[in-house]
Amino acid sequence: MAKQILYKHFVLLAAFFFFIHSLLVLASLIDTTSRQARDFKCIEKERQALLHFKSYIYQDPMGFLSTWTQYEKREEATSDCCEWSGVTCNNQTGHVTTLDLYGGYLEGKISPSLVNLTYLSHLDLSFNHFYGPIPMFIGSMTQLRHLDLQGSYFNGNIPMFNGSMTHLRYLDLRDNELTGNIPIFIGSITQLRYLGLGLNYFHGPIPMELGNLTKLQQLYLYSLSNCTIKNLNWLSHLSHLKGLYMDGISLAKANNWVNVILGLKKLSFLSLSECDLSQVMNPYSYSSFNSSSTSSSIVCLYLIHNNLNSSMYHWLFPLTSNKLEWLYLHNNKLDGIPKFLGNLCSLTLLSITKNSLSIKFYNLLANLSSGCTSIALEGLFVSHNQLTGSVSNNIQKFSSLKYLFLDNNQLNETISEIVWRLPKVQELDVSSNFLKSFISEYVGETKILRLYLSNNSFEGTPSNIHMSDLSNIQEINISSCKLGPHFPNWILKLKNLTHLNIANNRISYTFSIHFWNMWFSQFIDIDLSSNNFSGSIPNVSSGLQRLDLSHNKFYGQISFLCQITYGSLYFLDLSNNSFIGEIPDCLWHFKELQVLNLGHNKFSGRLPISIGYLISLEVLQLDNNNFSGELPLSLQNCTRLTFLELGVNKFSGYVPVWIGERYIGNVGLCGLPLTKYCPGDKELEAPIIGQNEGGGEGIDELDRLFLIGGASGFATGFWMVCCGLHVNWHGRNEFFRFLDNVKDWVYIKVTLFIARQQRAPWV
């Protein structure tokens, strides 16, 4: 019986161990399978090719290639190139298929070792600093699908691509420093879908062989100002082209170019800015437009800066259709708007900024609303023209309008109350006009977020304004509008205002504590400069980034600065007020501060050492105050400082040699660059060479004999030592080792001496 019980226990124990063993084997198999799918090793030949590529890189400021290593030296590094940054391998074969080093700011040459990446399909070296010619090996990468060298800095010609690049789909060489002619053999890479050559230093004609790229969809030839085009007939073969960018290339000799463009039935984006289009004698053929097949497919059209006048509209007409959404005509000489632009039912953005439009704004709106354009238009930009009249009631037809820019014109009446009731307007700019009235009882209904009204002829504060809810407006600029002397209280109803500019309005006002508590705390940017505001500023928390209170009558201390969110402030101007006291030590919190102007106040005391923590400071103005004491050494930490104004204060001590600009009015300052000597300076002056103690010129006979004898003895000893060193090699080695030690000792002593002198006050 005992044997049976023992046998049963043995069987159960054996079964238990077998079960555990099976689990372990299964876990091992699962782990092995997972590791094979996840932790594949790259091909050794390709790993060595990448390491050789890295050896050609001289600068890697962002540590982009820090994981690329021969051995696993660090935790983040691995010898498996498939896990290196920028490298992607095939999941099954382990071959490198992608090398993406975009934006690494790498500097060096492109190693020819990449030819060993025989399965590479994607190569992106854009936004780096590679130089030299593109290696010949690229011509043999028959599997390549994507080549992107955008933003690199090559300075040689493109070498010959051979005919083996039959599979290349994507070639982007934009934003480099490539020179020479655009090689005609690019036209033999017939599988290209994307070609980018813009922003280089190519010269000569654009090769017509580009017309062989019949599968091309995107072509970037912009900013090649040294290249020429005699005709665009080669473009007619690119039937799949969707985007064409040729800005900056003169088309003065490219007659009938409009016909060619109309033949590209899939073209949706066309940019021909700065192409001398006004000089084209025959931009199109009249007869070709009799056919109904000539319908443009263009969605976005850029014709900026071409010196065009209104005669261009007769050839612009066939390029426009109901597919057109964006039309950019700014920086030309257009003096009117044709009615056919009012029939573009899909047009959402129209820019005619910086032209010669000398018409009433009412007439411009009438032409644009003659058809269906007014229904779809979202952005109308007509800045910097000569528009006259008012912002009239027919603006109500543009119910989809979001952005209306009419600044820098001659509008001279009123802004229609209809503007405030437009349902979608987010941004309105009518600054720099002659408008006399801008507000109505409907302002409370506006959806506007950003409102720019500066430099107009508004006088006084509007009355009888019904503003039950102004919760939308976030930014308003109403500077230089003669609103004073009373503060426009309607501004206080802008509950979500974060940006306010009410400068130069002759306003006399003392803000209540309610203003600072309820309003100041929510601001990001506030400009109250050049008014007659007065009062002190309480300690109120805020997240200000820009504050300008200059040229007012504010007084008191500026401890409120310590309540501003740390690090947020980048511009602070408190000049020309009556602030008093010392600069608070909390100034060091604002490491992003670029401009600090405290001039023309009544500040006193020493500058805090913490001012040296303002490492982003570029402008520092402290003139016309009562500051005293020595300038803090910490100022030398402000390495970006380009303008310093210290005049009319009571500073004393040496002027640091690393500081320049104005010191007038600081009678206590001395030393270079000032002409005033500091105590002890004259005693340290070196005697003038060539004068003896008696004031006579020259040296006596005894001195002459001493110099001759000393020179002869030195020469004799020098050559004896040289001969001895030449014979005794062991002594020669010891001698030069001794010289190296002496050199190191002198270098260390001099370095320490200079460091101590730099730490010493005002040396």
Buried (B, 14 or more C-beta within 10 A) or exposed (E): EEEEEEEEEEEEEEEEEEEEEEEEEEEEEEEEEEEEEEEBBBBEEBBBBBBBBBEBBEEBEEEBBEBBBEEEEEEEBBBBBBBBBBBBBBEEEBBBBBBBBBBBBBBBBBBBBBBBBBBBBBBBBBBBBBBEBBBEBBBBBEBBBBBBBBBBBBEEBBBEBEEEBEEBBBBBBBBBEBBBBBBEBBBBBBBBBBBBBBBBBBBEEBBBBBBBBEBBBBBBBBBBBEBBBEBBBBBBBBEBBBBBBBBBBBBBBBBBBBBBBBBBEEBBBBBBBBBBBBEBEEBBEEEBBEEEEBEBBBBBBBBBBBEBBBEBBEBBBBBBBBBBBBBBBBBBBBBBBBBBBBBBBBBBBBBBBBBBBEBBBBBBBBBBBBBBBBEBBBBBBBBBBEBBBBBBEBBBBBBBBBBBBBBBBBBBBBBBBBBBBBEEBBBBBBBBBEBBBBBBEBBBBBBBBBBBBBBBEBEEBBEEBEBEEBEBBBBBBBBBBEBBEEBBEBBBBBEEBBBBBBBBBEBBBEBEEEBBEEBBEEBBBBBBBBBBBBBBBBEBEBEBBBBBBBBBBBBBBBBBBBBBEEEBBBBBBBBBBBBBBBBBEBBBBBBBBBBBBBBBBEBBEBBBEBBBBBBBBBBBBBBBBEBBBBBBBBBBBBEEBEBBBBBBBBBBBBBBEEBEBBBEBBEEBBBEEBEEBBEEEEEEEEEEEEEEEEEEEEEEEEEEEEEEEEEEEEEEEEEEEEEEBEEEEEEBEEBEEEEEEEEEEEEEEEEEEEEEEEEEEBE
